Amino acid sequence: MGLLFEQIDSQPSVIGEITLRRRRIPAIGDRDIYEVKLGEEFLMSSMFVDAEVALSDIGLGETEGDNLSVVVGGLGLGYTAVAALKHERVAELLVVEYLEPVIGWHQQELVPLGKDLNADPRNRYVHGSFFDLAIADPAEGGFDPESPGKQFDAILLDIDHSPRALLHDSSASFYTANNLRLMARQLKPRGVFAMWSNEGEDDEFMAVLNEVFTDVACHVVSFFNPFQNRESFNTVYVARKPG
């Protein structure tokens, strides 16, 4: 079975000490669970990934056409990015990640999905702040450092726990109509913005989305939680830029 617990790496980052670890929990089966902590706070786990996968499947399911250019905001453990690459219509994927150690874990294949991402020529890592790049003047920058002004078919975001529960206070202003409108400049007409949340539907955020986008919806993604012996859920917001 191997070790029940292993700390794989711990490094300083721009927002605090970030740690990657692996554990086995015999009560839930014979598999490795990978976890990431920022200081004492849990950021992500491979225990529950249904909604991270659904973010790609639901968001890309709303896109139109082929040869899609897609941005994923937040690399995490790679589940949203790998799910996006399983869609044959995706021609290129930019994964924007603020924490350099997280990119390094994937490049060094210290996490299971690093191998899949590294092997796919459609995938490219972008080291930078999603929130800063989102509101940058497209003529001078944007998500693709190799192609300023580029527009995308879909932007999939999974960084904060929700529009209210933030990883860092600096992202609070992003969840406003003004900054979402700035980000939407990097979407093609009828392009899709989708976002993961750890909480239920937020009426205030839905109202903000409706100021900027059309076809706004919030999808509930349910999954079984063996620790609580009941169903848990996350949500995925989806919205379309007007054509």
Helices and strands as residue ranges (DSSP letters): E 5-11, E 18-24, G 26-28, E 32-38, E 41-45, H 50-61, E 68-73, H 79-85, E 90-97, H 100-107, H 114-119, E 123-127, H 130-135, E 152-157, G 169-175, H 177-184, E 187-197, H 203-212, E 214-225, E 230-240
